[in-house]
Amino acid sequence: MTIREILQERGGGPARLAKRSAEWARRGKLPKPIAEKSIYAWFGNGIPEKNWAFVLKECGVTLQVLHAANEAVRKEEARAKGRQNGRTTARAA
């Protein structure tokens, strides 16, 4: 399962999740609401660990699924940065 699948399909999308985060913040479960723009950034950057409890509950995924999806995004981001800097991830034999 990807971050996109977790947020879009399981969580109802960034707009719904931002609205739900405001409710969590009003109840004291989050220090402040999560901006919709920030949630969109998670597609490319991964979900910050400080927001995992919220995502786990709202999207109904397991910790293992969320961790695997986050790792996949972060590994791809690292590979992309390596290519930008002229490095490759392949090793010479």
Secondary structure as UniProt FT lines:
FT   HELIX           3..4
FT   HELIX           5..10
FT   HELIX           14..26
FT   TURN            27..28
FT   HELIX           36..45
FT   HELIX           49..51
FT   HELIX           52..59
FT   HELIX           63..84
FT   TURN            85..86
//
